[in-house]
Amino acid sequence: MCRFEPVLHGRNREQDQVERLIAAARDGAGGALVLRGGPGIGKTALLEWAAELPVGRVLRGSGVEFEAELPFAGLSQLLRPVLDRLDRLPGAQRAALAAAFGLAQGESADRLLVGFGVLSLLAEAADDGPLLCLIDDAHWLDAVSADALLFAARRLSGEGVALLFATRDGGFAAPGLPELRLSGLGPVDAARLLDPELDPVVRYRVLAEAEGNPLALLELPKVGDQAAGRPLPERLQAAFSGQVAGLPATTRAVLLVAAAEDTGDLAVVLPASRGTADDLRPAEAAGLLEVVGTRLQFKHPLVRTAVYHGAAYSDRLAAHRALAAVLTTSDSADRRAWHLAAAATGPDDEVAAALEDTARQARDRNGYGAAAAAYERAAQLSQTPADQARRLLLAAENGMQAGTPANAVTLAERAAALVPEPDFLAQVGWVEGRAWFWQGNYQTAYDLLTAAAGFSDDPGPILLQAVHPAWYLGEPVLSECLDQLAKLDDPLARFQVASVRGRPAFVGGMPDAAPRDLVQICGLGFVSGQDAEAYELTSALVGRCRAEGLVGLLPTLLFFQAEAEFFHGRHRDADISAAEGLDVARDGGQPLWISQLSALRAVLAAVAGASEDCRSLAAEALAAAAPSCEPAGHTWAQWALALLDLGEGRPEAAVPRLLSLQDDPYAHQVAAYRCVPDLVEAAVRAGSPAVSLDRFTEFVERVQQPWATALLLRCQALLGGDEQLFQHSLALPARPFEQARTELLYGEWLRRARRKAEARTVLQRALEVFDRLDAHPWAARTRTELAATGLPTSEPVASAVASLTPQELQIARLAAQGLSNKDIAAQLFLSPKTVAYHLYKAYPKLGVTARSDLPPTFRAIMN
């Protein structure tokens, strides 16, 4: 029987939900659940009860208030028992986790890669049967552990793993995970917890004050009215404080050191407190703690809090100094540094240096959040303004890597106020400008970066970064930035300028360059109309990011890859790329790419006629923006909504959306000028063809691409009604979707000219492409035109591929190419079980029963 069984009275609803989660893991699925509620409400009791349910293996972890700054402390506690499976992970994930746990030296890795590694390790640990992970006090988890566990929890499907978190209100934000809010027990169940011999007056008082809180019902009878009127957690803490006060002095001394320590390790606690195991007996007898093996565990976190905050300030400092004195081994250097910091009462360069060492080690283990915290505390303990400023800026840089740009801004501003020297201000502007950019505040980012360039002896790298916010701000800021870039003797700067103002030679062939340095070239390739070259470089960089574990770059690159695939008429491929990129962007908290990728997927949904998907994706794209700033995906989202209007026969609604993109600050953006052919079509169909082609003509002349010329000719044909222009357009090499649209428009023109036989030939070619691309609104319109020529057509048989989700299609394709589940998992940052799960779901949709059936099936479908 669970030792918390009495506290579970009245928790049938909560127990049922936990049982369903664990049953799903037993059935080979997976999932996560967050138990949320105040102190003493019964979260830990539910965890203990869950541990006794029929399940394969149970892993336990817990956040501890005094180790919230130690990198990977929570993960280490949870996953140490299964680290023997580490060698089964793909190379990049294995290296990232080995570095995180201090098992090997490694280069700095992407923080998202650690999350993927945790997911893979949990999946490997569940190979022998279902796995239950219990994480108590999740609100006190260190940041990197929380991020990694949440990342894994959101991706559990088909793993046979259940994650159960317990957390207090107001902490451990877990977007995307189901939550179960624990409230107080009802009157009948609350009364059952009280001693039947309790004085009726006390019984009435406790029932009224406890508000159904199980811990309060058990503990408040032990105290009088001295805490009346205070919040319930304070009354509970007062109850425990009273019990602690009655213990012998030697016992209180051991408890204080244990409360200040984070692991409960008696080999540390007893020497530091100069106590013995016998000193623990009075506290054990009072039910305040228990000893399990060689570790001390407090009955409840409020007991720890009562012990620590009930002690005198000088005694708390002495406890931390004593702990630092016994933590002398190399693997406890982090803890020693933080205890020394906790004992410091003023600036102390020696302790600051120790914390800086801790920060460097945390950074090397990819614990950027912990590194930022250590650098910030080191700055507080620094004696000179220069050291304070340097460490604050290091804290800001690591905060950026940790995905907390708002805090990075605060830290950078504090650093700038301490050392107003030009060289240092250039460094501050570089960090702070990027932090503002990633928050979507493009004007502030641009102002800071250009100011930093003015302070710097080497402004080139800063100006190359400044072009990012300038791009979203548009004119005249973009021209100002390009003018400054034109003065640099730098090949990338020359390419940036020429991409917007000319037609540069593509400079993608830089094999030794890091992927991060080549990303801009991919995006600018579309600006200069070099779509094929941009796609080739982007695909190569995506491959490198998968092999090297550069997960954070994937959303950027997958957007460019999807963009190229869409322009080339490979709509399914584009949706696969965009969907994967969007998942990673959401997990990594990248609002810019959430906006861009959502908007691009909205365009694809509009082309397919999926109106609800289009609107919801466009809404997500337009919501991902900083206050008073346009979202990064604005132009793509407006294009998507206009395409939806156009496809559903509302051209008059499409025109103002598309016209709004033709003026600054949007006119230079890729989606803004590539939507001009849609604007022309919508305007002609709406009866208002007064549309200028000047900007689009300039673009076509600049890029000198046949597909672009074909689109310009189509626009001119629509505006002037010249048949020869339609024919010239169709004679040029073009992309499948756009070629078919030109054929549809020409077919409509031919039918109106009563040349039905010629119209049928052109329209039938268009219909074949629209059906193949699942461009349903355009296919429906083409069928209507064919029927008007006297040639009705039947609806196409639904493609098997159309029933697959983007991830199912992506995995099935790779499997059809002969890749094993493990190879696919490594490439897509999934676990082999997840791959198998998606294949299992894809087989019946494709009408196959085995992996060997996939290659011929895909050949038949795709041909």
Secondary structure, 3 states (H helix, E strand, C coil): CCCCHHHHCCCHHHHHHHHHHHHHHHCCCEEEEEEECCCCCCHHHHHHHHHCCCCCEEEEEECCHHHCCCCCHHHHHHHHHHHHHHHHCCHHHHHHHHHHCCCCCCCCCCHHHHHHHHHHHHHHHHHHCCEEEEEECHHHCCHHHHHHHHHHHCCCCCCCEEEEEEECCCCCCCCCCCEEECCCCCHHHHHHHCCCCCCHHHHHHHHHHHCCCHHHHHHHHHCCCCCCCCCHHHHHHHHHHHHHHCCCHHHHHHHHHHHHCCCCEHHHHHHHHCCCHHHHHHHHHCCCEEEECCEEEECCHHHHHHHHHHCCHHHHHHHHHHHHHHCCCHHHHHHHHHHHHHHCCCCCHHHHHHHHHHHHHHHHCCCHHHHHHHHHHHHHCCCCHHHHHHHHHHHHHHHHHCCCHHHHHHHHHHHHHHCCCHHHHHHHHHHHHHHHHHCCCHHHHHHHHHHHHHHCCCCHHHHHHHHHHHHHHCCCHHHHHHHHHHCCCCHHHHHHHHHHHCCCCCCCCCCCCCHHHHHHHHHHHHHCCCHHHHHHHHHHHHHHHHHHCCHHHHHHHHHHHHHHHHHCCCHHHHHHHHHHHHHHHHHHCCHHHHHHHHHHHHHHHHHHCCHHHHHHHHHHHHHCCCCCCCCCCHHHHHHHHHHHHHHCCCHHHHHHHHHCCCCCCCCCCHHHHHCHHHHHHHHHHHCCCCCCCHHHHHHHHHHCCHHHHHHHHHHHHHHHCCHHHHHHHHHCCCCHHHHHHHHHHHHHHHHHCCCHHHHHHHHHHHHHHHHHCCCHHHHHHHHHHHHHCCCCCCCCCCCCHHHCCHHHHHHHHHHHCCCCHHHHHHHHCCCHHHHHHHHHHHHHHHCCCCHHHHHHHHHHHHC
